Amino acid sequence: MNDETTTHETANELESLRHENEELKLATRLRDARESLTAELVIAGARSPELLFGAVSGDLQFDDAGRPANASALVDHLRKTYPEQFTDIRPTPSIDAGAGSGSTANILTAEALGKMSPAEIQRLDWADVRSALETSR
């Protein structure tokens, strides 16, 4: 092999790695947007948050940090366009629902939610999340 061939192969490999890096960055950004938007959809009472995300994923806009910039607008749009996909009905609690436990140690607040990551919020009881957000209004 001569130096010209080696240089050409190295340039091709470098370009291939750059392309792969950009694809991985895009996939990561889209995954984070999916987590964030589906969490907002669940809080809004969406029956099928993943399905609704698929309906608007092409309309996502990102800020300079790579976060979805128009998530709230997309949720509002979905609520208006597909109202049957949203509910304000809370699940019926179990028979005893912890009655008599008297524990108030884990009261959820909007401020506490603001400090959590989308993944942490997804693991919460959604009735508690809705209640915390409604109380903060």
C-alpha positions in Angstrom: 0.0 0.0 0.0 1.1 3.5 -0.7 0.7 6.5 1.5 -2.1 7.9 -0.7 -4.2 4.7 -0.3 -3.7 4.6 3.4 -4.6 8.3 3.8 -7.8 7.8 1.7 -8.8 4.7 3.8 -8.1 6.6 7.0 -10.3 9.5 5.8 -13.1 7.2 4.8 -12.9 5.4 8.2 -12.9 8.8 10.0 -15.9 10.0 8.0 -17.7 6.7 8.8 -17.0 7.1 12.5 -18.3 10.7 12.4 -21.5 9.6 10.8 -22.0 6.8 13.3 -21.3 9.3 16.2 -24.0 11.7 14.8 -26.5 8.8 14.5 -25.8 7.8 18.1 -26.2 11.4 19.3 -29.5 11.6 17.5 -30.8 8.3 18.9 -29.8 9.4 22.4 -31.6 12.7 22.0 -34.7 11.0 20.7 -34.7 8.5 23.5 -34.4 11.3 26.1 -37.2 13.2 24.3 -39.4 10.1 24.3 -38.9 9.7 28.1 -39.6 13.3 28.8 -42.7 13.6 26.5 -44.2 10.3 27.6 -43.8 11.4 31.2 -45.7 14.6 30.5 -48.3 12.7 28.6 -48.9 10.4 31.5 -49.2 13.4 33.9 -51.7 14.9 31.5 -53.8 11.7 31.7 -52.9 10.0 28.4 -54.2 6.5 27.9 -51.5 5.5 25.4 -48.5 7.8 25.9 -46.2 5.8 23.6 -48.8 5.8 20.8 -49.3 9.6 21.2 -45.5 10.1 21.2 -45.3 8.3 17.9 -48.0 10.7 16.5 -45.9 13.8 17.2 -42.3 12.6 17.2 -41.7 14.2 13.8 -42.8 17.5 15.2 -40.3 17.6 18.0 -38.1 20.7 18.2 -35.0 20.7 20.4 -33.3 23.5 22.3 -29.5 24.1 22.3 -29.0 21.6 25.1 -30.8 18.9 23.0 -34.0 18.9 25.2 -37.5 19.0 23.6 -38.4 22.7 23.4 -42.0 22.3 22.4 -43.1 19.4 24.6 -45.9 21.3 26.3 -47.3 22.6 23.0 -47.3 19.1 21.6 -49.2 17.8 24.7 -51.7 20.6 24.3 -52.1 19.8 20.6 -52.6 16.1 21.3 -55.2 16.9 24.0 -57.2 19.1 21.6 -56.8 16.7 18.6 -57.4 13.4 20.4 -59.4 14.2 23.6 -60.6 10.6 23.8 -57.0 9.6 24.5 -56.9 11.5 27.7 -58.7 10.9 31.0 -59.0 12.7 34.3 -60.4 9.6 36.0 -58.2 8.4 38.8 -57.8 4.7 39.5 -60.0 3.4 42.4 -57.8 2.8 45.4 -57.6 -0.6 47.0 -60.2 -1.5 49.7 -58.1 -0.4 52.6 -55.9 2.0 50.6 -53.5 2.1 53.6 -56.2 3.5 55.8 -55.0 4.1 59.3 -51.4 4.2 58.5 -51.3 7.9 59.2 -48.0 8.2 57.3 -47.4 11.5 55.7 -43.7 11.1 55.3 -43.7 10.8 51.5 -46.0 13.7 50.4 -45.2 14.5 46.8 -45.0 18.2 45.8 -44.6 20.0 42.5 -41.2 21.3 43.7 -40.0 17.7 44.4 -41.2 16.7 40.9 -39.2 19.6 39.4 -36.0 18.2 40.9 -36.6 14.7 39.5 -35.5 13.2 36.2 -38.1 11.9 33.8 -37.1 8.3 34.7 -37.6 9.0 38.4 -41.0 10.5 37.7 -42.1 7.5 35.5 -41.6 5.2 38.5 -44.0 7.2 40.7 -47.7 6.5 41.3 -49.4 8.7 38.6 -52.4 9.5 40.8 -49.9 11.1 43.3 -48.1 13.0 40.5 -51.4 14.4 39.2 -52.5 15.3 42.7 -49.3 17.1 43.4 -49.5 19.1 40.1 -53.1 20.0 40.6 -52.4 21.2 44.2 -49.6 23.5 42.9 -51.9 25.3 40.4 
